[in-house]
Amino acid sequence: MSNQSLKIFCVTVFLFITFLLLSCRNDSISEVIRIDGEMVLVQRVIDGDTFELPDGRKVRLLGIDTPEKFNNEKLKNEYASPEDRLVIMKLGELSSDYVTRMIEGKEVILVPEENYEDTDRYGRLLRYVYLPDGTLINAKIIEDGFGEVYEKYPVSKTNEFRSLQVQARENSRGLWGDIEGLKNFR
């Protein structure tokens, strides 16, 4: 075998072995996320912390709260002035738009909290919501500054959510930033 033929043979063997190794790689190399829960399609986002499924069920995101989007009793009880309510509804709209872009029309995984109520007083399912890639939507909303920890009803992830909220606030993310001059309102 000539020197040139030996080089070609070695390169061919090397490429063949490389091909075999790459084609037989173990799936554990790429992380596979497995989340036990109910896979559903998000029909429409109602507001920043509530959405509806095609079968009519409504889901309330556990552990977070977002500004009210609608002029309801809760908003009237918390803010006396109509001007304050308008500001809150604007923030609610921004939060809702953010969540809509993230999950509306997409499949998500609903996971209940252990040893916690299944539904709230309005019949909404109380759930952690994950994207198929493992992203916890509840946490992502807080992390990006479009919601805050719902302190009134603590859950197992409340401390994690608090940490994310502190970071979002310190870094002026989302609604914690200066949105159209609203920073001083908060």
C-alpha positions in Angstrom: 0.0 0.0 0.0 1.4 3.4 -1.0 1.8 6.2 1.4 -1.0 8.1 -0.3 -3.3 5.1 -0.2 -2.6 4.6 3.5 -3.5 8.2 4.3 -6.7 8.0 2.4 -7.5 4.7 4.2 -6.8 6.2 7.6 -9.0 9.2 7.0 -11.8 7.0 5.7 -11.6 4.8 8.8 -11.5 7.9 11.1 -14.6 9.4 9.4 -16.4 6.1 9.5 -15.7 5.6 13.2 -16.7 9.2 13.9 -20.0 8.7 12.0 -20.7 5.6 14.0 -20.0 7.3 17.3 -22.2 10.2 16.5 -25.1 8.1 15.2 -25.0 5.8 18.2 -24.8 8.5 20.8 -26.7 8.0 24.1 -29.9 10.0 24.5 -28.8 11.0 28.0 -26.4 13.4 26.3 -29.3 15.7 25.5 -31.3 16.3 28.6 -34.9 15.0 28.3 -37.4 16.8 30.4 -40.2 14.6 31.8 -43.0 16.3 33.7 -45.9 14.3 35.1 -49.1 16.3 34.5 -51.9 16.9 32.0 -50.9 18.1 28.6 -53.4 20.7 27.3 -53.7 23.3 24.7 -54.1 26.9 25.8 -57.3 28.2 24.0 -57.0 31.8 25.2 -55.3 33.9 27.9 -57.9 35.8 30.0 -55.4 37.8 32.0 -51.8 37.5 33.2 -52.5 34.6 35.7 -55.6 32.9 34.1 -56.3 31.1 30.9 -58.9 28.9 29.3 -58.7 25.5 27.8 -60.7 24.3 24.7 -63.1 22.3 26.9 -64.0 25.5 28.8 -62.0 24.8 32.0 -60.1 27.8 33.4 -56.7 27.6 34.9 -55.3 29.9 37.6 -51.5 30.0 37.8 -50.4 28.9 41.3 -48.3 31.2 43.5 -48.4 34.3 41.4 -50.5 37.4 41.0 -50.6 39.8 38.1 -52.3 43.2 37.9 -56.0 43.2 37.2 -56.8 43.7 33.5 -60.5 44.4 34.0 -62.3 46.9 36.2 -63.8 44.4 38.6 -64.8 44.4 42.3 -61.3 43.4 43.5 -59.8 46.4 41.7 -62.5 48.8 43.0 -61.9 47.5 46.6 -58.1 47.9 46.3 -57.9 51.3 44.5 -60.3 54.1 45.3 -59.3 56.5 42.5 -60.4 55.8 39.0 -57.0 57.1 37.8 -55.2 54.5 39.9 -57.5 51.8 38.5 -56.7 52.8 34.9 -53.0 52.5 35.7 -53.4 49.1 37.2 -55.5 48.0 34.2 -52.8 49.2 31.8 -50.2 47.1 33.8 -52.6 44.2 33.7 -52.9 44.5 29.9 -49.1 44.5 29.6 -48.9 41.4 31.8 -51.6 39.6 29.9 -50.0 40.4 26.5 -46.7 39.0 27.8 -48.4 35.7 28.9 -50.4 35.5 25.6 -47.2 35.6 23.6 -45.7 32.9 25.7 -48.6 30.3 25.9 -51.7 31.1 23.8 -52.3 28.5 21.2 -49.5 26.3 22.6 -49.4 23.0 24.5 -48.5 23.2 28.2 -48.4 20.8 31.1 -50.6 21.3 34.1 -49.3 20.1 37.4 -51.2 20.4 40.7 -49.6 21.3 44.0 -49.5 18.4 46.4 -51.7 18.8 49.4 -53.4 21.9 48.1 -56.8 22.8 46.8 -57.6 21.6 43.3 -59.7 24.6 42.4 -60.3 28.1 43.7 -63.7 29.6 44.7 -64.4 30.4 41.1 -63.9 26.8 39.9 -60.6 27.5 38.2 -57.9 24.8 38.3 -55.0 25.8 40.5 -51.8 24.6 38.7 -48.2 25.0 38.0 -47.9 25.3 34.2 -44.9 24.1 32.3 -43.8 24.4 28.7 -42.8 21.0 27.1 -39.1 22.1 27.4 -39.5 22.3 31.2 -39.9 26.0 31.6 -42.1 26.8 34.6 -44.4 29.5 33.4 -45.4 30.7 36.9 -41.7 31.3 37.7 -40.9 32.8 34.2 -43.7 35.5 34.6 -42.2 36.6 37.9 -38.6 36.3 36.7 -39.4 38.6 33.7 -41.2 41.1 35.9 -44.8 40.6 34.7 -46.2 39.2 37.9 -45.4 39.0 41.6 -45.6 36.4 44.4 -49.1 35.8 45.6 -48.4 36.0 49.3 -52.0 35.6 50.3 -51.9 31.9 49.3 -48.4 30.5 49.8 -47.3 27.4 47.9 -44.2 25.1 48.0 -42.5 27.3 45.4 -43.2 30.6 47.2 -39.6 31.1 48.4 -38.2 30.4 44.9 -40.7 32.9 43.5 -39.7 35.5 46.1 -36.1 35.2 45.0 -37.1 35.7 41.3 -39.2 38.7 42.3 -36.3 40.4 44.1 -34.1 39.9 41.0 -36.7 41.2 38.6 -37.3 44.3 40.8 -33.6 45.0 41.3 -33.0 44.7 37.5 -36.1 46.7 36.6 -37.5 43.9 34.5 -41.0 44.0 33.0 -43.5 46.0 35.0 -40.8 46.9 37.5 -39.2 49.0 34.8 -40.2 52.5 33.8 -43.1 51.7 31.5 -44.5 54.9 30.0 -43.8 56.8 33.2 -45.5 54.3 35.5 -42.5 53.5 37.7 -43.3 56.0 40.4 -46.8 54.6 40.8 -45.5 51.3 42.3 
